[in-house]
Amino acid sequence: MNAQLEEDILHRAQAHDEDAINTLLESYAPVVFSYFRHMGLETRVAEDLAQDTFRAVWKALPGFQGNSSLKTWILSIGRRIAFHHFRREKKKVSLVQLPESSEYSGHLFEGEQLDPEQAFLQAERQYTLEMMLETLPRDEREVVVLHGLEELSQREVAALMGRSVGWVNKIWKRACVNIKKKLLKVYPTSTPAEILTDGLFGWRPQKTLIAGM
C-alpha cells in the first residue's frame, strides 16, 4: 500500500468508514499475527492477542497523528499487548510449531504449485529456520523480526523498542552472525542468502535480512 493510498484509507477509517476499516484490518492483521507467532506465541494466543490489538487500534485510531508510519504504530500497540501477556503469564514462551493453515498464513505460497517432495522440503526448511529464530535471545529475535523481516528501519525499531539506533545496530549485527553460523551448520553446501531467498516464515520480501547475511 503506497503512502498516499494509506493516508486516504486512514482518514476514512478515522471517520468510521467500514470499508476503510476492513482494508486496514486485511492489510495489517497478518503483520500483527506474524509478529506474535514469531515472538514465540502459540497460534490460539496469537489470534486472541491480534484481536485485542485491533480493538485497541480502533479505539485509539481517531487520535493517531501520523508521527510514525501506521504499520509501526500498530506494531507498537501489539508489542505492548504482547508484553502485558508475557508478564501476566509469568512463564517462558513455548516454541512455535509449523505454521498452520489459516486466513493469516494462506499467503505463504500463493501462486505457487509445489509437488509433494518440494512442499516437504520447503516445510522442513521453514521449520528449521523457525527453530533457529527461537534459539536467539529475545532482543535479537525481535530485532530480526522487526528489521530483518518486517523491514522497519533501524530508527523505527529503536523508537518501537525504546532503545538507541546504535543499540539496535549492535543487536542486529550480533543476530546476523548467530543466524549465519546456525545456517551453515545445518546447510553447509548452501549460502545463507540462498536459503533465505526460498521464503522465510512467509515474509516477502526479506531483502534486509538477506543483505545482513
CNS distance restraints for C-alpha pairs under 8 A (distance, minus, plus):
assign (resid   1 and name CA) (resid   5 and name CA) 6.47 0.50 0.50
assign (resid   1 and name CA) (resid   6 and name CA) 6.15 0.50 0.50
assign (resid   2 and name CA) (resid   6 and name CA) 6.10 0.50 0.50
assign (resid   3 and name CA) (resid   7 and name CA) 6.07 0.50 0.50
assign (resid   4 and name CA) (resid   8 and name CA) 6.31 0.50 0.50
assign (resid   5 and name CA) (resid   9 and name CA) 6.18 0.50 0.50
assign (resid   6 and name CA) (resid  10 and name CA) 5.90 0.50 0.50
assign (resid   7 and name CA) (resid  11 and name CA) 6.20 0.50 0.50
assign (resid   8 and name CA) (resid  12 and name CA) 6.36 0.50 0.50
assign (resid   9 and name CA) (resid  13 and name CA) 6.01 0.50 0.50
assign (resid   9 and name CA) (resid  20 and name CA) 5.29 0.50 0.50
assign (resid   9 and name CA) (resid  21 and name CA) 7.85 0.50 0.50
assign (resid   9 and name CA) (resid  23 and name CA) 7.69 0.50 0.50
assign (resid   9 and name CA) (resid  24 and name CA) 7.58 0.50 0.50
assign (resid  10 and name CA) (resid  14 and name CA) 6.09 0.50 0.50
assign (resid  10 and name CA) (resid  20 and name CA) 7.16 0.50 0.50
assign (resid  10 and name CA) (resid  24 and name CA) 7.85 0.50 0.50
assign (resid  11 and name CA) (resid  15 and name CA) 6.40 0.50 0.50
assign (resid  12 and name CA) (resid  16 and name CA) 6.51 0.50 0.50
assign (resid  12 and name CA) (resid  17 and name CA) 5.31 0.50 0.50
assign (resid  12 and name CA) (resid  20 and name CA) 5.92 0.50 0.50
assign (resid  12 and name CA) (resid  21 and name CA) 7.92 0.50 0.50
assign (resid  13 and name CA) (resid  17 and name CA) 5.00 0.50 0.50
assign (resid  13 and name CA) (resid  18 and name CA) 6.99 0.50 0.50
assign (resid  13 and name CA) (resid  19 and name CA) 7.91 0.50 0.50
assign (resid  13 and name CA) (resid  20 and name CA) 4.99 0.50 0.50
assign (resid  13 and name CA) (resid  21 and name CA) 5.00 0.50 0.50
assign (resid  13 and name CA) (resid  61 and name CA) 8.00 0.50 0.50
assign (resid  14 and name CA) (resid  61 and name CA) 6.05 0.50 0.50
assign (resid  14 and name CA) (resid  62 and name CA) 5.04 0.50 0.50
assign (resid  15 and name CA) (resid  62 and name CA) 7.76 0.50 0.50
assign (resid  16 and name CA) (resid  20 and name CA) 7.94 0.50 0.50
assign (resid  16 and name CA) (resid  21 and name CA) 7.20 0.50 0.50
assign (resid  17 and name CA) (resid  21 and name CA) 6.29 0.50 0.50
assign (resid  18 and name CA) (resid  22 and name CA) 6.20 0.50 0.50
assign (resid  19 and name CA) (resid  23 and name CA) 6.22 0.50 0.50
assign (resid  20 and name CA) (resid  24 and name CA) 6.31 0.50 0.50
assign (resid  21 and name CA) (resid  25 and name CA) 6.22 0.50 0.50
assign (resid  22 and name CA) (resid  26 and name CA) 6.10 0.50 0.50
assign (resid  23 and name CA) (resid  27 and name CA) 6.11 0.50 0.50
assign (resid  24 and name CA) (resid  28 and name CA) 5.99 0.50 0.50
assign (resid  24 and name CA) (resid  29 and name CA) 7.95 0.50 0.50
assign (resid  25 and name CA) (resid  29 and name CA) 5.32 0.50 0.50
assign (resid  25 and name CA) (resid  54 and name CA) 7.82 0.50 0.50
assign (resid  26 and name CA) (resid  30 and name CA) 7.33 0.50 0.50
assign (resid  27 and name CA) (resid  31 and name CA) 7.71 0.50 0.50
assign (resid  28 and name CA) (resid  32 and name CA) 6.32 0.50 0.50
assign (resid  28 and name CA) (resid  71 and name CA) 7.16 0.50 0.50
assign (resid  28 and name CA) (resid  74 and name CA) 7.97 0.50 0.50
assign (resid  29 and name CA) (resid  33 and name CA) 6.02 0.50 0.50
assign (resid  29 and name CA) (resid  50 and name CA) 6.94 0.50 0.50
assign (resid  29 and name CA) (resid  54 and name CA) 7.99 0.50 0.50
assign (resid  29 and name CA) (resid 104 and name CA) 7.62 0.50 0.50
assign (resid  30 and name CA) (resid  34 and name CA) 5.90 0.50 0.50
assign (resid  30 and name CA) (resid 104 and name CA) 5.24 0.50 0.50
assign (resid  30 and name CA) (resid 105 and name CA) 7.64 0.50 0.50
assign (resid  31 and name CA) (resid  35 and name CA) 6.16 0.50 0.50
assign (resid  31 and name CA) (resid 150 and name CA) 7.94 0.50 0.50
assign (resid  32 and name CA) (resid  36 and name CA) 6.37 0.50 0.50
assign (resid  32 and name CA) (resid  50 and name CA) 6.19 0.50 0.50
assign (resid  32 and name CA) (resid  74 and name CA) 7.82 0.50 0.50
assign (resid  32 and name CA) (resid  75 and name CA) 6.43 0.50 0.50
assign (resid  32 and name CA) (resid  78 and name CA) 6.63 0.50 0.50
assign (resid  33 and name CA) (resid  37 and name CA) 6.24 0.50 0.50
assign (resid  33 and name CA) (resid  46 and name CA) 5.87 0.50 0.50
assign (resid  33 and name CA) (resid  47 and name CA) 6.45 0.50 0.50
assign (resid  33 and name CA) (resid  50 and name CA) 5.77 0.50 0.50
assign (resid  33 and name CA) (resid 104 and name CA) 7.29 0.50 0.50
assign (resid  34 and name CA) (resid  38 and name CA) 6.01 0.50 0.50
assign (resid  35 and name CA) (resid  39 and name CA) 6.13 0.50 0.50
assign (resid  35 and name CA) (resid 145 and name CA) 7.01 0.50 0.50
assign (resid  36 and name CA) (resid  40 and name CA) 6.70 0.50 0.50
assign (resid  36 and name CA) (resid  41 and name CA) 5.70 0.50 0.50
assign (resid  36 and name CA) (resid  46 and name CA) 5.40 0.50 0.50
assign (resid  36 and name CA) (resid  49 and name CA) 7.98 0.50 0.50
assign (resid  36 and name CA) (resid  50 and name CA) 7.92 0.50 0.50
assign (resid  36 and name CA) (resid  82 and name CA) 7.25 0.50 0.50
assign (resid  37 and name CA) (resid  41 and name CA) 4.91 0.50 0.50
assign (resid  37 and name CA) (resid  42 and name CA) 6.34 0.50 0.50
assign (resid  37 and name CA) (resid  43 and name CA) 6.55 0.50 0.50
assign (resid  37 and name CA) (resid  46 and name CA) 6.04 0.50 0.50
assign (resid  37 and name CA) (resid  96 and name CA) 6.92 0.50 0.50
assign (resid  38 and name CA) (resid  96 and name CA) 7.37 0.50 0.50
assign (resid  38 and name CA) (resid 130 and name CA) 7.69 0.50 0.50
assign (resid  38 and name CA) (resid 133 and name CA) 7.89 0.50 0.50
assign (resid  38 and name CA) (resid 134 and name CA) 7.82 0.50 0.50
assign (resid  38 and name CA) (resid 145 and name CA) 7.31 0.50 0.50
assign (resid  39 and name CA) (resid 134 and name CA) 7.78 0.50 0.50
assign (resid  39 and name CA) (resid 138 and name CA) 7.73 0.50 0.50
assign (resid  39 and name CA) (resid 141 and name CA) 7.18 0.50 0.50
assign (resid  39 and name CA) (resid 142 and name CA) 6.86 0.50 0.50
assign (resid  40 and name CA) (resid  93 and name CA) 5.62 0.50 0.50
assign (resid  40 and name CA) (resid  94 and name CA) 6.01 0.50 0.50
assign (resid  40 and name CA) (resid  95 and name CA) 5.72 0.50 0.50
assign (resid  40 and name CA) (resid  96 and name CA) 5.48 0.50 0.50
assign (resid  40 and name CA) (resid 134 and name CA) 6.99 0.50 0.50
assign (resid  41 and name CA) (resid  45 and name CA) 6.21 0.50 0.50
assign (resid  41 and name CA) (resid  46 and name CA) 5.77 0.50 0.50
assign (resid  41 and name CA) (resid  93 and name CA) 6.46 0.50 0.50
assign (resid  41 and name CA) (resid  94 and name CA) 6.79 0.50 0.50
assign (resid  41 and name CA) (resid  95 and name CA) 7.71 0.50 0.50
assign (resid  41 and name CA) (resid  96 and name CA) 6.67 0.50 0.50
assign (resid  42 and name CA) (resid  46 and name CA) 6.00 0.50 0.50
assign (resid  42 and name CA) (resid  94 and name CA) 7.36 0.50 0.50
assign (resid  42 and name CA) (resid  95 and name CA) 7.95 0.50 0.50
assign (resid  42 and name CA) (resid  96 and name CA) 6.11 0.50 0.50
assign (resid  42 and name CA) (resid  97 and name CA) 7.80 0.50 0.50
assign (resid  43 and name CA) (resid  47 and name CA) 6.12 0.50 0.50
assign (resid  43 and name CA) (resid 100 and name CA) 7.92 0.50 0.50
assign (resid  44 and name CA) (resid  48 and name CA) 6.30 0.50 0.50
assign (resid  45 and name CA) (resid  49 and name CA) 6.10 0.50 0.50
assign (resid  46 and name CA) (resid  50 and name CA) 5.96 0.50 0.50
assign (resid  47 and name CA) (resid  51 and name CA) 6.36 0.50 0.50
assign (resid  48 and name CA) (resid  52 and name CA) 6.36 0.50 0.50
assign (resid  49 and name CA) (resid  53 and name CA) 5.99 0.50 0.50
assign (resid  49 and name CA) (resid  78 and name CA) 7.66 0.50 0.50
assign (resid  49 and name CA) (resid  81 and name CA) 6.99 0.50 0.50
assign (resid  49 and name CA) (resid  82 and name CA) 7.10 0.50 0.50
assign (resid  50 and name CA) (resid  54 and name CA) 6.36 0.50 0.50
assign (resid  50 and name CA) (resid  78 and name CA) 7.20 0.50 0.50
assign (resid  51 and name CA) (resid  55 and name CA) 6.24 0.50 0.50
assign (resid  52 and name CA) (resid  56 and name CA) 6.32 0.50 0.50
assign (resid  52 and name CA) (resid  81 and name CA) 7.63 0.50 0.50
assign (resid  53 and name CA) (resid  57 and name CA) 6.10 0.50 0.50
assign (resid  53 and name CA) (resid  74 and name CA) 7.82 0.50 0.50
assign (resid  53 and name CA) (resid  77 and name CA) 6.32 0.50 0.50
assign (resid  53 and name CA) (resid  78 and name CA) 5.26 0.50 0.50
assign (resid  53 and name CA) (resid  81 and name CA) 6.76 0.50 0.50
assign (resid  54 and name CA) (resid  58 and name CA) 6.02 0.50 0.50
assign (resid  55 and name CA) (resid  59 and name CA) 6.32 0.50 0.50
assign (resid  56 and name CA) (resid  60 and name CA) 6.15 0.50 0.50
assign (resid  56 and name CA) (resid  77 and name CA) 7.41 0.50 0.50
assign (resid  57 and name CA) (resid  61 and name CA) 5.60 0.50 0.50
assign (resid  57 and name CA) (resid  74 and name CA) 6.72 0.50 0.50
assign (resid  57 and name CA) (resid  77 and name CA) 7.24 0.50 0.50
assign (resid  58 and name CA) (resid  62 and name CA) 7.81 0.50 0.50
assign (resid  60 and name CA) (resid  64 and name CA) 6.74 0.50 0.50
assign (resid  66 and name CA) (resid  70 and name CA) 7.03 0.50 0.50
assign (resid  68 and name CA) (resid  72 and name CA) 6.38 0.50 0.50
assign (resid  68 and name CA) (resid  73 and name CA) 6.31 0.50 0.50
assign (resid  68 and name CA) (resid 156 and name CA) 7.99 0.50 0.50
assign (resid  69 and name CA) (resid  73 and name CA) 6.25 0.50 0.50
assign (resid  70 and name CA) (resid  74 and name CA) 6.10 0.50 0.50
assign (resid  71 and name CA) (resid  75 and name CA) 6.14 0.50 0.50
assign (resid  72 and name CA) (resid  76 and name CA) 6.09 0.50 0.50
assign (resid  72 and name CA) (resid 152 and name CA) 7.66 0.50 0.50
assign (resid  72 and name CA) (resid 156 and name CA) 7.14 0.50 0.50
assign (resid  72 and name CA) (resid 160 and name CA) 7.31 0.50 0.50
assign (resid  73 and name CA) (resid  77 and name CA) 6.55 0.50 0.50
assign (resid  74 and name CA) (resid  78 and name CA) 6.31 0.50 0.50
assign (resid  75 and name CA) (resid  79 and name CA) 5.89 0.50 0.50
assign (resid  76 and name CA) (resid  80 and name CA) 6.34 0.50 0.50
assign (resid  76 and name CA) (resid 160 and name CA) 5.90 0.50 0.50
assign (resid  77 and name CA) (resid  81 and name CA) 6.37 0.50 0.50
assign (resid  78 and name CA) (resid  82 and name CA) 6.11 0.50 0.50
assign (resid  79 and name CA) (resid  83 and name CA) 6.25 0.50 0.50
assign (resid  80 and name CA) (resid  84 and name CA) 6.18 0.50 0.50
assign (resid  81 and name CA) (resid  85 and name CA) 6.28 0.50 0.50
assign (resid  82 and name CA) (resid  86 and name CA) 6.26 0.50 0.50
assign (resid  83 and name CA) (resid  87 and name CA) 6.11 0.50 0.50
assign (resid  84 and name CA) (resid  88 and name CA) 6.05 0.50 0.50
assign (resid  85 and name CA) (resid  89 and name CA) 6.04 0.50 0.50
assign (resid  86 and name CA) (resid  90 and name CA) 5.97 0.50 0.50
assign (resid  86 and name CA) (resid  91 and name CA) 7.10 0.50 0.50
assign (resid  86 and name CA) (resid  93 and name CA) 7.84 0.50 0.50
assign (resid  87 and name CA) (resid  91 and name CA) 7.99 0.50 0.50
assign (resid  95 and name CA) (resid 131 and name CA) 7.47 0.50 0.50
assign (resid  95 and name CA) (resid 134 and name CA) 6.56 0.50 0.50
assign (resid  96 and name CA) (resid 130 and name CA) 7.59 0.50 0.50
assign (resid  96 and name CA) (resid 131 and name CA) 7.71 0.50 0.50
assign (resid  96 and name CA) (resid 134 and name CA) 7.80 0.50 0.50
assign (resid  97 and name CA) (resid 127 and name CA) 7.61 0.50 0.50
assign (resid  98 and name CA) (resid 123 and name CA) 7.71 0.50 0.50
assign (resid  98 and name CA) (resid 126 and name CA) 7.81 0.50 0.50
assign (resid  98 and name CA) (resid 127 and name CA) 5.86 0.50 0.50
assign (resid  99 and name CA) (resid 105 and name CA) 7.02 0.50 0.50
assign (resid 100 and name CA) (resid 105 and name CA) 7.02 0.50 0.50
assign (resid 101 and name CA) (resid 105 and name CA) 5.96 0.50 0.50
assign (resid 101 and name CA) (resid 106 and name CA) 6.31 0.50 0.50
assign (resid 102 and name CA) (resid 106 and name CA) 5.98 0.50 0.50
assign (resid 105 and name CA) (resid 202 and name CA) 7.54 0.50 0.50
assign (resid 106 and name CA) (resid 110 and name CA) 7.05 0.50 0.50
assign (resid 107 and name CA) (resid 202 and name CA) 7.31 0.50 0.50
assign (resid 108 and name CA) (resid 201 and name CA) 7.82 0.50 0.50
assign (resid 108 and name CA) (resid 202 and name CA) 4.69 0.50 0.50
assign (resid 108 and name CA) (resid 203 and name CA) 7.73 0.50 0.50
assign (resid 109 and name CA) (resid 113 and name CA) 7.94 0.50 0.50
assign (resid 109 and name CA) (resid 202 and name CA) 7.73 0.50 0.50
assign (resid 114 and name CA) (resid 118 and name CA) 5.62 0.50 0.50
assign (resid 114 and name CA) (resid 119 and name CA) 5.51 0.50 0.50
assign (resid 115 and name CA) (resid 119 and name CA) 6.06 0.50 0.50
assign (resid 116 and name CA) (resid 120 and name CA) 6.12 0.50 0.50
assign (resid 117 and name CA) (resid 121 and name CA) 6.26 0.50 0.50
assign (resid 118 and name CA) (resid 122 and name CA) 6.02 0.50 0.50
assign (resid 119 and name CA) (resid 123 and name CA) 6.09 0.50 0.50
assign (resid 120 and name CA) (resid 124 and name CA) 6.04 0.50 0.50
assign (resid 121 and name CA) (resid 125 and name CA) 6.12 0.50 0.50
assign (resid 122 and name CA) (resid 126 and name CA) 6.18 0.50 0.50
assign (resid 122 and name CA) (resid 198 and name CA) 7.87 0.50 0.50
assign (resid 123 and name CA) (resid 127 and name CA) 6.06 0.50 0.50
assign (resid 124 and name CA) (resid 128 and name CA) 6.23 0.50 0.50
assign (resid 125 and name CA) (resid 129 and name CA) 6.19 0.50 0.50
assign (resid 126 and name CA) (resid 130 and name CA) 6.09 0.50 0.50
assign (resid 126 and name CA) (resid 199 and name CA) 7.81 0.50 0.50
assign (resid 126 and name CA) (resid 200 and name CA) 6.18 0.50 0.50
assign (resid 126 and name CA) (resid 201 and name CA) 6.33 0.50 0.50
assign (resid 127 and name CA) (resid 131 and name CA) 6.21 0.50 0.50
assign (resid 128 and name CA) (resid 132 and name CA) 6.29 0.50 0.50
assign (resid 129 and name CA) (resid 133 and name CA) 6.30 0.50 0.50
assign (resid 129 and name CA) (resid 183 and name CA) 7.99 0.50 0.50
assign (resid 129 and name CA) (resid 200 and name CA) 7.18 0.50 0.50
assign (resid 129 and name CA) (resid 201 and name CA) 7.97 0.50 0.50
assign (resid 130 and name CA) (resid 134 and name CA) 6.27 0.50 0.50
assign (resid 130 and name CA) (resid 201 and name CA) 7.11 0.50 0.50
assign (resid 131 and name CA) (resid 135 and name CA) 6.47 0.50 0.50
assign (resid 132 and name CA) (resid 136 and name CA) 6.93 0.50 0.50
assign (resid 132 and name CA) (resid 179 and name CA) 7.07 0.50 0.50
assign (resid 132 and name CA) (resid 182 and name CA) 7.06 0.50 0.50
assign (resid 133 and name CA) (resid 141 and name CA) 6.19 0.50 0.50
assign (resid 133 and name CA) (resid 179 and name CA) 7.66 0.50 0.50
assign (resid 134 and name CA) (resid 141 and name CA) 7.28 0.50 0.50
assign (resid 136 and name CA) (resid 140 and name CA) 6.01 0.50 0.50
assign (resid 136 and name CA) (resid 141 and name CA) 5.57 0.50 0.50
assign (resid 136 and name CA) (resid 175 and name CA) 7.39 0.50 0.50
assign (resid 136 and name CA) (resid 178 and name CA) 7.88 0.50 0.50
assign (resid 137 and name CA) (resid 141 and name CA) 6.14 0.50 0.50
assign (resid 138 and name CA) (resid 142 and name CA) 6.08 0.50 0.50
assign (resid 139 and name CA) (resid 143 and name CA) 6.26 0.50 0.50
assign (resid 139 and name CA) (resid 171 and name CA) 7.40 0.50 0.50
assign (resid 140 and name CA) (resid 144 and name CA) 6.17 0.50 0.50
assign (resid 140 and name CA) (resid 171 and name CA) 5.79 0.50 0.50
assign (resid 140 and name CA) (resid 172 and name CA) 6.62 0.50 0.50
assign (resid 140 and name CA) (resid 174 and name CA) 7.61 0.50 0.50
assign (resid 140 and name CA) (resid 175 and name CA) 5.42 0.50 0.50
assign (resid 141 and name CA) (resid 145 and name CA) 6.19 0.50 0.50
assign (resid 141 and name CA) (resid 175 and name CA) 7.49 0.50 0.50
assign (resid 142 and name CA) (resid 146 and name CA) 6.03 0.50 0.50
assign (resid 143 and name CA) (resid 147 and name CA) 5.58 0.50 0.50
assign (resid 143 and name CA) (resid 148 and name CA) 7.12 0.50 0.50
assign (resid 143 and name CA) (resid 157 and name CA) 7.16 0.50 0.50
assign (resid 143 and name CA) (resid 168 and name CA) 7.01 0.50 0.50
assign (resid 143 and name CA) (resid 171 and name CA) 7.17 0.50 0.50
assign (resid 143 and name CA) (resid 172 and name CA) 6.18 0.50 0.50
assign (resid 144 and name CA) (resid 148 and name CA) 4.64 0.50 0.50
assign (resid 144 and name CA) (resid 149 and name CA) 6.42 0.50 0.50
assign (resid 144 and name CA) (resid 172 and name CA) 6.65 0.50 0.50
assign (resid 144 and name CA) (resid 175 and name CA) 7.12 0.50 0.50
assign (resid 144 and name CA) (resid 209 and name CA) 7.46 0.50 0.50
assign (resid 145 and name CA) (resid 149 and name CA) 4.99 0.50 0.50
assign (resid 145 and name CA) (resid 150 and name CA) 6.08 0.50 0.50
assign (resid 146 and name CA) (resid 150 and name CA) 4.89 0.50 0.50
assign (resid 146 and name CA) (resid 151 and name CA) 6.13 0.50 0.50
assign (resid 146 and name CA) (resid 152 and name CA) 5.82 0.50 0.50
assign (resid 146 and name CA) (resid 157 and name CA) 6.59 0.50 0.50
assign (resid 147 and name CA) (resid 151 and name CA) 4.46 0.50 0.50
assign (resid 147 and name CA) (resid 152 and name CA) 4.84 0.50 0.50
assign (resid 147 and name CA) (resid 153 and name CA) 6.13 0.50 0.50
assign (resid 147 and name CA) (resid 154 and name CA) 6.44 0.50 0.50
assign (resid 147 and name CA) (resid 157 and name CA) 6.73 0.50 0.50
assign (resid 147 and name CA) (resid 208 and name CA) 7.17 0.50 0.50
assign (resid 147 and name CA) (resid 209 and name CA) 7.70 0.50 0.50
assign (resid 148 and name CA) (resid 152 and name CA) 7.79 0.50 0.50
assign (resid 148 and name CA) (resid 206 and name CA) 6.53 0.50 0.50
assign (resid 148 and name CA) (resid 207 and name CA) 7.67 0.50 0.50
assign (resid 148 and name CA) (resid 208 and name CA) 5.05 0.50 0.50
assign (resid 148 and name CA) (resid 209 and name CA) 4.19 0.50 0.50
assign (resid 148 and name CA) (resid 210 and name CA) 7.93 0.50 0.50
assign (resid 148 and name CA) (resid 212 and name CA) 7.90 0.50 0.50
assign (resid 149 and name CA) (resid 203 and name CA) 6.27 0.50 0.50
assign (resid 149 and name CA) (resid 204 and name CA) 7.99 0.50 0.50
assign (resid 149 and name CA) (resid 205 and name CA) 7.71 0.50 0.50
assign (resid 149 and name CA) (resid 206 and name CA) 5.21 0.50 0.50
assign (resid 149 and name CA) (resid 208 and name CA) 7.04 0.50 0.50
assign (resid 149 and name CA) (resid 209 and name CA) 6.34 0.50 0.50
assign (resid 150 and name CA) (resid 203 and name CA) 7.44 0.50 0.50
assign (resid 150 and name CA) (resid 206 and name CA) 7.48 0.50 0.50
assign (resid 151 and name CA) (resid 206 and name CA) 7.13 0.50 0.50
assign (resid 151 and name CA) (resid 208 and name CA) 6.29 0.50 0.50
assign (resid 152 and name CA) (resid 156 and name CA) 5.94 0.50 0.50
assign (resid 152 and name CA) (resid 157 and name CA) 6.31 0.50 0.50
assign (resid 153 and name CA) (resid 157 and name CA) 6.25 0.50 0.50
assign (resid 154 and name CA) (resid 158 and name CA) 6.02 0.50 0.50
assign (resid 154 and name CA) (resid 165 and name CA) 6.05 0.50 0.50
assign (resid 154 and name CA) (resid 168 and name CA) 6.35 0.50 0.50
assign (resid 154 and name CA) (resid 169 and name CA) 6.91 0.50 0.50
assign (resid 155 and name CA) (resid 159 and name CA) 6.29 0.50 0.50
assign (resid 155 and name CA) (resid 164 and name CA) 7.95 0.50 0.50
assign (resid 155 and name CA) (resid 165 and name CA) 5.59 0.50 0.50
assign (resid 156 and name CA) (resid 160 and name CA) 6.11 0.50 0.50
assign (resid 157 and name CA) (resid 161 and name CA) 6.03 0.50 0.50
assign (resid 157 and name CA) (resid 165 and name CA) 7.93 0.50 0.50
assign (resid 157 and name CA) (resid 168 and name CA) 7.23 0.50 0.50
assign (resid 158 and name CA) (resid 162 and name CA) 5.71 0.50 0.50
assign (resid 158 and name CA) (resid 163 and name CA) 4.74 0.50 0.50
assign (resid 158 and name CA) (resid 164 and name CA) 5.40 0.50 0.50
assign (resid 158 and name CA) (resid 165 and name CA) 5.36 0.50 0.50
assign (resid 158 and name CA) (resid 167 and name CA) 7.85 0.50 0.50
assign (resid 158 and name CA) (resid 168 and name CA) 6.11 0.50 0.50
assign (resid 159 and name CA) (resid 163 and name CA) 6.44 0.50 0.50
assign (resid 159 and name CA) (resid 164 and name CA) 7.64 0.50 0.50
assign (resid 163 and name CA) (resid 167 and name CA) 6.45 0.50 0.50
assign (resid 163 and name CA) (resid 168 and name CA) 7.02 0.50 0.50
assign (resid 164 and name CA) (resid 168 and name CA) 6.46 0.50 0.50
assign (resid 165 and name CA) (resid 169 and name CA) 6.16 0.50 0.50
assign (resid 166 and name CA) (resid 170 and name CA) 6.19 0.50 0.50
assign (resid 167 and name CA) (resid 171 and name CA) 6.20 0.50 0.50
assign (resid 168 and name CA) (resid 172 and name CA) 5.93 0.50 0.50
assign (resid 169 and name CA) (resid 173 and name CA) 6.18 0.50 0.50
assign (resid 170 and name CA) (resid 174 and name CA) 6.24 0.50 0.50
assign (resid 171 and name CA) (resid 175 and name CA) 6.03 0.50 0.50
assign (resid 172 and name CA) (resid 176 and name CA) 6.19 0.50 0.50
assign (resid 173 and name CA) (resid 177 and name CA) 6.31 0.50 0.50
assign (resid 173 and name CA) (resid 212 and name CA) 7.48 0.50 0.50
assign (resid 174 and name CA) (resid 178 and name CA) 6.32 0.50 0.50
assign (resid 175 and name CA) (resid 179 and name CA) 6.10 0.50 0.50
assign (resid 176 and name CA) (resid 180 and name CA) 6.01 0.50 0.50
assign (resid 176 and name CA) (resid 209 and name CA) 7.90 0.50 0.50
assign (resid 176 and name CA) (resid 212 and name CA) 6.09 0.50 0.50
assign (resid 176 and name CA) (resid 213 and name CA) 6.08 0.50 0.50
assign (resid 177 and name CA) (resid 181 and name CA) 6.25 0.50 0.50
assign (resid 177 and name CA) (resid 213 and name CA) 7.52 0.50 0.50
assign (resid 178 and name CA) (resid 182 and name CA) 6.32 0.50 0.50
assign (resid 179 and name CA) (resid 183 and name CA) 6.07 0.50 0.50
assign (resid 180 and name CA) (resid 184 and name CA) 6.15 0.50 0.50
assign (resid 180 and name CA) (resid 192 and name CA) 6.29 0.50 0.50
assign (resid 180 and name CA) (resid 213 and name CA) 6.42 0.50 0.50
assign (resid 181 and name CA) (resid 185 and name CA) 6.37 0.50 0.50
assign (resid 182 and name CA) (resid 186 and name CA) 6.57 0.50 0.50
assign (resid 183 and name CA) (resid 187 and name CA) 5.77 0.50 0.50
assign (resid 183 and name CA) (resid 188 and name CA) 7.58 0.50 0.50
assign (resid 183 and name CA) (resid 192 and name CA) 6.36 0.50 0.50
assign (resid 184 and name CA) (resid 188 and name CA) 4.67 0.50 0.50
assign (resid 184 and name CA) (resid 189 and name CA) 7.76 0.50 0.50
assign (resid 184 and name CA) (resid 190 and name CA) 7.40 0.50 0.50
assign (resid 184 and name CA) (resid 191 and name CA) 7.33 0.50 0.50
assign (resid 184 and name CA) (resid 192 and name CA) 7.15 0.50 0.50
assign (resid 187 and name CA) (resid 191 and name CA) 7.84 0.50 0.50
assign (resid 190 and name CA) (resid 194 and name CA) 6.40 0.50 0.50
assign (resid 190 and name CA) (resid 195 and name CA) 6.88 0.50 0.50
assign (resid 191 and name CA) (resid 195 and name CA) 6.55 0.50 0.50
assign (resid 192 and name CA) (resid 196 and name CA) 6.09 0.50 0.50
assign (resid 192 and name CA) (resid 210 and name CA) 7.49 0.50 0.50
assign (resid 192 and name CA) (resid 213 and name CA) 6.35 0.50 0.50
assign (resid 193 and name CA) (resid 197 and name CA) 5.94 0.50 0.50
assign (resid 193 and name CA) (resid 210 and name CA) 5.32 0.50 0.50
assign (resid 193 and name CA) (resid 211 and name CA) 7.80 0.50 0.50
assign (resid 193 and name CA) (resid 213 and name CA) 6.59 0.50 0.50
assign (resid 194 and name CA) (resid 198 and name CA) 6.91 0.50 0.50
assign (resid 195 and name CA) (resid 199 and name CA) 7.95 0.50 0.50
assign (resid 196 and name CA) (resid 200 and name CA) 5.77 0.50 0.50
assign (resid 196 and name CA) (resid 210 and name CA) 6.47 0.50 0.50
assign (resid 197 and name CA) (resid 206 and name CA) 7.84 0.50 0.50
assign (resid 197 and name CA) (resid 210 and name CA) 7.37 0.50 0.50
assign (resid 199 and name CA) (resid 203 and name CA) 6.55 0.50 0.50
assign (resid 199 and name CA) (resid 204 and name CA) 6.85 0.50 0.50
assign (resid 200 and name CA) (resid 204 and name CA) 7.99 0.50 0.50
assign (resid 200 and name CA) (resid 206 and name CA) 7.91 0.50 0.50
assign (resid 206 and name CA) (resid 210 and name CA) 6.47 0.50 0.50
assign (resid 207 and name CA) (resid 211 and name CA) 6.00 0.50 0.50
assign (resid 208 and name CA) (resid 212 and name CA) 6.27 0.50 0.50
assign (resid 209 and name CA) (resid 213 and name CA) 6.68 0.50 0.50
